[in-house]
Every structure is written in structure tokens, then in C-alpha cells.
């Protein structure tokens, strides 16, 4: 599930997200383990950032020490150059060596559970943003609030990503945003143009009118979906609910230690009705499918549009898993909303970086995170993924104009799951099942009332 939350901008990195092989402890620099030396970073590694960070060091006392960093293989396969230059600058500044332990998302929760509270806990660790609250609630992460101002662009961190690393009331920060992903509308320009649609829709009414035209023009195509919306894709369904209700407290909202549900609110239900109408009128996705294989299905030619992560477009035309002839036939836009100035809010997925409370070198771990997420590192990362702050979304879009839609979505209004340590994977399974039931024809109000009661039981336990 974590892998599906991450949105990247290249086919190569998309493949990295789906890698299932687990790597052994391996450093991305010559400073692996306790031996080796680290060269100073070159000017081309630093980009335009000169010496890198604008913030002050948290510690420079690392001589003779080695920091143990857990990162996902997404970075190893997609932007190892970003890791390398951060390691080099860190060693030059602190004297400490860096050991990168590459991880995979498969069973990562169990892996973290086994290590984070032990004497061998890493000094810095990557966590999926839906995982982070659990470890905050268990007091297993270092409180970074006092040092927050030392992290570059901390005042411009992406809203939902920053919130996922904070205490429920937002008063304390325990994790630093790393990178993000957001969902957009990916559509076939050729199919739309053939149906007479040459201008991208900016409102839901325009979207429906355009889909009507595309649907009518393709009645001879078997199992055609003008907009493929599989019933169990709860991320997309709730986005429409958030578009009507609002993003603050969507699914549930807290008042102190008590959570109350919002999925039976008339405004939320109105948005869900919009989603339900779209999936019933324009999709053959059915009630038992989720979004997992929608890229491959779109590549078969009978789907004109999907709502997915930005990197999914590259999967559609990837020669190994898709149709390379579609490469120049796809476009991406923010999912339209009720008005042109307010797109449907996107679910913001991604990763955070944190320091375990049991880390042997907690200050050095924090300093490594500071360098790895500073302006220089984020500028390099922006060539492959959405950086952690709104200011540098411009770098991401400059790297590839096709990133405009996902970049705008990430820095715009986004939503996230309830920020509670009691949120569980089972709750996400319940969401998936419930929206599949609605897609099958069951009453949304009744289904969401049962779902809400079950989720609140978890949140308030």
C-alpha cells in the first residue's frame, strides 16, 4: 500500500517503486561502514546551492562515528546521486561516516517494529507518511520541534506531508517531510480530440460534458471507459468527498482525545454522490477492482482517462508493461472541481524522515536528515520526484513541463487520513470494501455510517 502512495516523474523510478527484492546493508558512498573516506562534493553535485544548507548545523561532532541510515530502494534506483552528495557533505562537515541500509516496502512495518525500539535502532529512518503517526504515538521518535527552524524551507513544507509527521494537534514535529506524490487526471489526447474535445476541462460540469462526448464517440469499443474509476479506489472516492466537505477533518476530526466522524455529513455525501455518478456513468471498472492495474488496462486502448499518480502515465507507455505508441498521446491535469479555481483535492502520499528515540547517534541522524532535505538536496531530487516544500515545486516543474499538474496538485489543497496512532491498515481495507459496496449499488449513507462507526471505534480505542 505504501508503494502506491508515492508519485514519481519517470518510468525508471516507477519501476523502482515496484521492486520487491530486499537489499542487504549497502552504502551509497565509499564511506560505507566504519572504513573509507569521503570526498568533498563537487560543484555540479551541489547545483546552484553553493555550499548547500542555509540552516545551521545541529551537530558537527562525528569524528570516528558511523551513522546508520534506513532508506527505501526508491532512492537507490531513482536518485542515488542525491544520497551520495548528502553523504559527502555530511562527512565533510561532521567527520562521521554514513552507512545506508536499503529497505523495501514489503513487510516494512514489521521490520520497523522489530528494530525501532531496540538497541540497534537506526540513527535516521524513512517512514511512509501513513505509518508515521503510529511511532509518534508510541513515543518512539525524537521530538524535532526545537530544531525545526534549522531545516531549510520548513515554513513551506507541503501541508499534508508536514502534518503527517506532527503530533495530532500540530504543536510538535517528530518527522521531516522527504518527498511527495499526488494524483491527477491522466487522459488520452487523441481519443478526446477525435470526440471533439480539444480543450482540457476545468470544472466538473465541463468534465462530464467532455466525457459524454468521448463515451458517445466510442460506443463500438468493447468495455470502453471514458473515465476508469474502479469501485475500490477509495483515495479517489474520498477526494470527491473532500471536494465538497473540505480537507480538514475529512473521514474524521479530533477534538482533544476524541474523534468524531465526518463521512455521514451531507456535504461529504454530496461529494461521494458525484464520484458514484461518475463511476456508474463512465466506468466499467466494477465494484471489486481497485486502481492497482489501471495503468496496464489503460494501455490496452479501451480507457480514455484514469485518476492516478503522475508517474502512472509513464507506465501506460512503458514498452515492458504498456504501449509505447501512447507516449505522446497522454496529458495530465488536476482533477477538476466544482469551480475552475478549486480543483478536487488530491490525496498527498509520500515519505517522512525521522530519528528513532533509541538511536545511538540521534543528533548526527538529525543532522544527516537536515542536509539530505536542504535546498540543495531538494533541487537535485526535483529532477525525479516532488520535493518536500512548496517553494521548490518550481524546480520540479522546470525539470519536466509534464510535471506541472502533479506539482500544482501537491502544493495546492490536499487531504490526508486521520493523524492518529490508532489508524490501522485494517481501516484502509474497510474503506476499500465500503466504496466497492457503494459502487455495486448499495446506499452510500448506510454504507458510510457503518464504516464510520467501525473506524471511530479504532480511533477512539
N, C-alpha and C positions, 0 to 999 in steps of 0.2 A: 504494500500500500504506500509506503514511504516513497518508493521509486516513482510512483505515478504522480506524487505531489510535485516533482521537480521539473521546471521548464527550462530547456536549454535551446540554443540557437543554431546547432549544427547537427548533421546526421551522425558525425563521429561521436559526439558526446551523447547523443540519444542512444547509440549502441552501448556506450559505457554504462548508462543507467540500467540496462537490462543484463549486464554481465552478472553471472551467478557464481563464478569461481572465486573462492576465498583466497586472498593473497597472504603469504607469510609476512612477518615483520621485515620491512624493507625501507631503507631511507631513500628519499628522492635526491639526496645530495651526497657528496663524498664525506660528509660529516656523520655518516651512519654509526650508530652505537657509540662506543667510547673512543674510537680512533678516528684518524683522518683529520684533514684541515679544511677550512672553508675559505674560498677566495672571496675577495670583495666583489660586490655586484657591479657589473659593467653599466655604462650609461644607457645602453639600449635596453637592458633589463629594467632599469628604473623609469624608462619612458620620460615623460616631461616633468616627473615629480622631483627631479634632482636627487636629494638625499632621502626622499621617502616621506616619512610621517611629519605632520605638523604638530602632533601632540608630544608631550614629554614622556620619557621612559618611565615605566613603572618600577623597573629594577635593571641594573646593569651588572649585578653580582652573580656571574655564572661560571667563572673560571673553574675548570676541572669537572663541571657537571654536564649531564646529558638529559635533555627533556624528552619525554615520551609523548608523542602526539598521535591521536587516533583520527584519521581522515578516511572518508569514503573513496573508493576507487574511481568515482566520478571525476575527481580532481586528477588522479593519476593518469587517466585516459584522456581527459579533456583539457586540463590546464596545469600540467605539472610544472611548466615554466613559472607560474605564479607561486607555487610552493617553493621551487628552487630559489628564486630571488629573495623570498621572505626568509628562508632558512639562512641564506648567506648574510643578509643584513642583520639578522638576529645574532648570529655567531660573531660577526664583526663588532657588534655593539656590546654584547654581554660576555663573550668568551665561552659560552655554553655551546655544546654540540646538539644536533637535532636528530632524533630517530623517529621516522614516520612509520607507523603501523597501519597499513592499508586495510580497510574494512569493506564489507559488503552489507547491503541492507537485509539480506536473507537472515532471518533469526537474530537480527541485530539487537532487538530488545532484550532477549535472553543473554546475549553476550555482554551487553552493558550492565545488566542487573548483576551478573556474576563478578564483574570487575570494579564497578564504580565505588563500592563500599569496602573494598579490600585494600590491603597494604600495597598492592601492585596497581592501584588505580592510575590511569594516565594523567599527565600534567595538563593536558588540554584535550577536549573531545568534541567531535561533531555529533550533533543530535538532530533528528528530524524535528521540524517545528511542532508536530503533533505529539512528539514524545516528551518535550522539554518540561512541561508542567508537572509531570509525574515526579521528576527528580528534584524540581523546586519544592514540591510539596513534601518530599521525604527528607528535606534539608541535606541533600547530597551534592549541592553546587555552591561554590563560593559566591558570596554577595559582592557584586562588582559596582554597586551603586556609587560608592565614594570615588571610584576611578572613571566613571562613565565619561566625564568631560575630556579625558585623555585620549579617548578613541576618536579618530578622525570621523567627521560627519555624523556624530552621534545625535545631533539635533535634527538631522534629516533622514534618519533611518526609516525604512519602509514601515508604515504604521502597523500592519498586522504582524509582520515578522518581528518587529521590536516587542510588540505586546506578548507574543508567544514566549519570549524569554524573560518576562517580567512577572512579579507577583500578581495575583488576581486583581488587586486594587491599583496596580500600576506604580506603586510607590517605590519599589525596589527592582533593580535589574540584576538578573542572575546569568544571562546569556547574551552574547553579542550576535546580531544578525550576520549571516555569512553570504548567502545568495538566495535568489527567489525564483519563482515561476508563477505565471498567471495564465488563465485560459482566455482564448479569443475565438472568434468565428473564422473558420478556415473554409473557403469556398472555391468552386470551380469557375473561373472567369469565363471559360469557353462555353460551358453549359448555360451560364446566366446570360451571356451576350446573345447566344442563339435563341434564347427565350425573350429577348428584347430588353434585358436588364443590363444597362451599361454604366450605371452609377450606383455605388455601394449604398445600402440603406443606412440611415442614421437614427431611425426610430423603430419601435416595434411595429407600428402600423405600416411603415414602409417595408419592413422585413416581411410581414405577412403578405403584402401585395406582391412583392417580388417572388416569394415562394409559390404563390398561386400561379404566377406566370411560368415558373420553372417546372412546377408539377404538371401543368397543362401541356407543356411542350414535350414532356417525356412519358406520356401515358403508354407508349408502346414498349418502354423498357421495363422488363420484369423486375419486381421487387424494388422499384425506384423510391428513394427517399430524397425529397427536396431538401430536408434537414434531418439528418440522422440523430435521433435522441433516444438511445436505449433507456428503458424504464428505470433500471437500477443505478443509473449515473446520478447519484444524489448530490454531487458537487454542483452540477448544472441546475438541477431542480431547485436547490436551496438558493442559488444565485438569483433566480427569478423571485423567490420569496423575499430575499433581502432587498431586491429592487423595489418592492412595494412597502415592506415593513421598515427597512433601514438596516444598516450593518451592525449597529451597536446592540448587542444582545440577541442577535438572530440565533435561533434554536433555543437558547436560554440566557437569562441575565441574572446577575447576582446582586444581592443586597446584603452586604456583610458576608455572613457564612451561609446564607440561604439562597438557593437557586429557584427561580420561577420560570416556567415555560413560556415561549412566545409563538410556538407553532400552531396554536389554535386562535391566535389573534386574527381578526378579519382581514387586516392588511396583508399579513403573511399568506393567508389562504387565497387572497386575491392573486398574489404573485404565483402561487402554486397552480392556480387555475389557468393562468397564462401559459405556464410550462406544459400543463396537461393538454391544453388545446393544441399547442404546437406539436407535441409528440403524437397526438392522435391524428392530426390532420396532415402532417407532412413526413412522418417517420414510419418505417417498417421495422424499427429496432426491437419492438416487442417488450414484454414485461419481464422477461427472465434474463435479459442481457445487460451487461454494463459496458463501459467505454474501453475495456482492455484491448479489444482487437479492432477498434473503429478505423485505425489508420489502414490496416490491411484490407478492410472491407471497402473503404473509400477508393483504394487503388484498383478495385475491380470494375469501377466505372458506373455503378448504379446509385451512387450517392453524390449529391451536388454540394453538400455542406456538412460540417461537423463543428461541435464546440469542443476545443481541446487545447492542450498546451502548445505553445508556439513551435516547439521542436517537432511536433507531430506532422507538420507539413513536409519536413524532410523525410520522414518515414514513409509518407504516402508515395513519394517518387524515388525512394532508395532502390537501386537496382536489385538488391538482395532480397528485399521484403515487399517491395511495391512496384510501381510502374514508372520507369524513368521518363516516359513520354509526357508525364504530367508536370514535370519540373517547372515549366514556365506558364502553367495554366492555373496555378493556385494563387490566392490572395488571402490576406488576413486583415480583419478589422475587429475593433472592440465589439462585443455583443451589444446590439442596440438596446436602448431603454425606452421608457415612455416618452421622454423628450430628447432632443438631439444633444443637449448639453449634459446629459446624465446617463451614460451607458449603464447597462446591467452590471452590478458589482461583480468582480471576479473573486473567486477563491484564491487566496495567496498561499501557495505552498513554498517549501524551501527548507533550509537548514540553518541551525544556530551553532555557535561555538561556546563552550563553557569550560570552567575549571572545576573538577571534582573536589569536594571538601577533603577527601583523603589523599589528594595529590602530594607527592613528596616535594615537588618544586612548584608550588602554586603561583608564586609571584612571577617566576620565569614562564610558566604556562600562560599566564595572563599577558605578559609582555609579548610572547610569540603571537598570541591572538591579536594584540594591538597592531603589530607590524603586518600580519597577514591580512588584516582588514583595513589598512590605512588607504589613503587616497591613491598612492602608487600601485598597491596591490589590486585595488578595485578597478583601476583603469586598465590593467592588464587582463583581469578577469572579465571585464566588459566585452572583450573580443569573443567570448564564448558563452557567457551567461549573464543574467540580470544581477547587477551589483547590489549591495545591501542598502543603498541610500538613494534618495530622490535626486540629489544633485548630479550624480554620475550616471543616471539613466541616459543623459545626453551622450556619454561615451559609448554606451551600449547601442544606441540608435546610429551613432556615427560609424560604428564598426560594420553595420549592415543595415541599410534602409528598411529591409524586410522586418527588422526588429521593432519598428515604430509601434505597431499595435500592441505587442506584448509589453513593451516599455511603458507606453501610456497607461495600459491597464494596471501595471504594477505600482505606478506612482499615483494612480487615481484612487477611487473609493473601492476598498476591498473588504472582504469579510473572512472570519476565521471561526473555528469551533470554540465552544466554551473553554476558557482558560482555567481549567481545573485539574488538579492531580487525580481526581476521581473519574475523569473522562477515560473510557476504555475502548480498546479495539472492538469489543462487543457492541458498543454504541454505534460504531460506524457500520457494522454488519446489520444492525437493526434499521438504520437509515436506508441502507441499500435495499433491504427486504420491503420496507414500508413503501418506498417510492415505486418499487416493482408492482406492489399490490394496487397502488393508485393507477399505474399505467394499465393494469389489467381490467380496470373499470370499477374498483371499489371506491366508496365515498371518501374523498380526501379528508374531510373534517373528522370522520370517525377513525380513519387510519391514523391520522396525526395525533389525535387525542390519546390513543393507546401508546403510540410511540413516545409522545411527550411524557406520559406517566412513567414509562419504563426508564427513560433517560434521566428524569428527575430523581428517581429512586437511586440511581448510581451517583449522580452529582451531589445529592444531599446525604449520602451514607457516611 
